[in-house]
Structure formats: C-alpha cells, structure tokens
Amino acid sequence: MIIQLLRYRQCIDAVRDKSVETPRSFMWMTLALTLQAIPVGYFSSFAPEAAHLPVLYMVVATWLLLMHILYLKFVEEV
C-alpha cells in the first residue's frame, strides 16, 4: 500500500506539471482509489467480525494518509 501511495503522489506531481501531458496519471489515481476501496467493501460486507478490526484499521489509516497527501499537494498549489 505504501508503494501505491508513493506512486499516487508521483502521479499528482505529474498532473500538476502543466508542461507535460499526463493522461496516464489520472488512470493511476483512479486505480489507486479503486484498490483501496476493494478491502473496504470486503470488510463491510463479508467480514464484519471483530477479529478483522486490525486490518480494517490499517485500511482506514491508509485512506487518511492518502487524503493527507492530497490535501498537502493541493494546498501547496494555492
């Protein structure tokens, strides 16, 4: 997941660089969000037991880190 987040951040940098056409970066951002949504859907539908809470916490922490990266990148731009 950390590799996905680093790649996501690189894609955001590529999108912010106006001199380069980067249609693939949007694809990578969508893929990163989709890959993060799959575990959330699994744990909410098929594994609601308390035994899976540590993994669910990890998924939530990853989402928060992703949102923090996005927030920092777009605040720096303004």
Secondary structure, DSSP 4 states (H G I P E B T S, - for coil): -HHHHHHHHHHHHHHH-TTS--HHHHHHHHHHHHHHHHHHHHHHHT--SGGGHHHHHHHHHHHHHHHHHHHHHHHHH-
